[in-house]
Amino acid sequence: MQLIGLIIVGLIIGVLARLVLPGRQRIGLPLTLGLGVLGAVIAGMIASAIGTGDVFELNIIGFLVAVPVAALLIAGAESMGLGDGGGSKKKSRGDLHR
């Protein structure tokens, strides 16, 4: 049950993190989910380190830390060209002839 809860919380955190970031992110749902789960785990470790909970026990402090952590992870993934965008741009008609 903890795994299902982590996936649901990770998806919520990933979606909230994407809403916090300006502009449109070109990452798909699987990467949003993965980075949201990673953000939740990192926030859980931070909450555990300061003594407010366990890694798999996401409390309000962990949740408030998880969203910005996931936003940083998503921004990093975007800057590395991960996701649907892949860093490639559509070629214009003039580029096709070269």
Contacts in CASP RR format, 6 or more apart in sequence:
PFRMAT RR
TARGET T0000
AUTHOR 0000-0000-0000
METHOD contacts of the structure
MODEL  1
MQLIGLIIVGLIIGVLARLVLPGRQRIGLPLTLGLGVLGAVIAGMIASAI
GTGDVFELNIIGFLVAVPVAALLIAGAESMGLGDGGGSKKKSRGDLHR
2 56 0 8 1.000
6 37 0 8 1.000
6 40 0 8 1.000
6 41 0 8 1.000
6 56 0 8 1.000
7 33 0 8 1.000
7 37 0 8 1.000
9 37 0 8 1.000
9 40 0 8 1.000
9 58 0 8 1.000
9 66 0 8 1.000
10 33 0 8 1.000
10 34 0 8 1.000
10 36 0 8 1.000
10 37 0 8 1.000
10 39 0 8 1.000
10 40 0 8 1.000
10 66 0 8 1.000
10 70 0 8 1.000
11 32 0 8 1.000
11 33 0 8 1.000
11 36 0 8 1.000
13 36 0 8 1.000
13 37 0 8 1.000
13 39 0 8 1.000
13 40 0 8 1.000
13 63 0 8 1.000
13 66 0 8 1.000
13 67 0 8 1.000
13 70 0 8 1.000
14 32 0 8 1.000
14 33 0 8 1.000
14 34 0 8 1.000
14 35 0 8 1.000
14 36 0 8 1.000
14 39 0 8 1.000
14 67 0 8 1.000
14 70 0 8 1.000
14 74 0 8 1.000
15 32 0 8 1.000
16 67 0 8 1.000
16 70 0 8 1.000
17 35 0 8 1.000
17 36 0 8 1.000
17 67 0 8 1.000
17 68 0 8 1.000
17 70 0 8 1.000
17 71 0 8 1.000
17 73 0 8 1.000
17 74 0 8 1.000
18 25 0 8 1.000
18 27 0 8 1.000
18 32 0 8 1.000
18 71 0 8 1.000
18 74 0 8 1.000
20 67 0 8 1.000
20 68 0 8 1.000
20 71 0 8 1.000
21 71 0 8 1.000
21 74 0 8 1.000
21 75 0 8 1.000
25 32 0 8 1.000
25 74 0 8 1.000
25 78 0 8 1.000
26 78 0 8 1.000
26 83 0 8 1.000
26 84 0 8 1.000
26 85 0 8 1.000
26 86 0 8 1.000
26 87 0 8 1.000
27 35 0 8 1.000
27 74 0 8 1.000
27 77 0 8 1.000
27 78 0 8 1.000
27 82 0 8 1.000
27 83 0 8 1.000
27 84 0 8 1.000
27 85 0 8 1.000
28 83 0 8 1.000
28 84 0 8 1.000
31 77 0 8 1.000
31 82 0 8 1.000
31 83 0 8 1.000
32 74 0 8 1.000
35 70 0 8 1.000
35 73 0 8 1.000
35 74 0 8 1.000
35 77 0 8 1.000
36 66 0 8 1.000
36 70 0 8 1.000
36 73 0 8 1.000
38 70 0 8 1.000
38 73 0 8 1.000
39 66 0 8 1.000
39 69 0 8 1.000
39 70 0 8 1.000
39 73 0 8 1.000
40 58 0 8 1.000
40 62 0 8 1.000
40 66 0 8 1.000
40 70 0 8 1.000
41 55 0 8 1.000
42 65 0 8 1.000
42 66 0 8 1.000
42 69 0 8 1.000
43 58 0 8 1.000
43 62 0 8 1.000
43 63 0 8 1.000
43 65 0 8 1.000
43 66 0 8 1.000
43 69 0 8 1.000
44 53 0 8 1.000
44 54 0 8 1.000
44 55 0 8 1.000
44 56 0 8 1.000
44 57 0 8 1.000
44 58 0 8 1.000
44 62 0 8 1.000
44 65 0 8 1.000
44 66 0 8 1.000
45 55 0 8 1.000
46 62 0 8 1.000
46 65 0 8 1.000
47 53 0 8 1.000
47 54 0 8 1.000
47 57 0 8 1.000
47 58 0 8 1.000
47 59 0 8 1.000
47 61 0 8 1.000
47 62 0 8 1.000
47 65 0 8 1.000
48 54 0 8 1.000
48 55 0 8 1.000
50 61 0 8 1.000
52 59 0 8 1.000
52 61 0 8 1.000
52 62 0 8 1.000
53 59 0 8 1.000
58 66 0 8 1.000
77 83 0 8 1.000
81 87 0 8 1.000
END
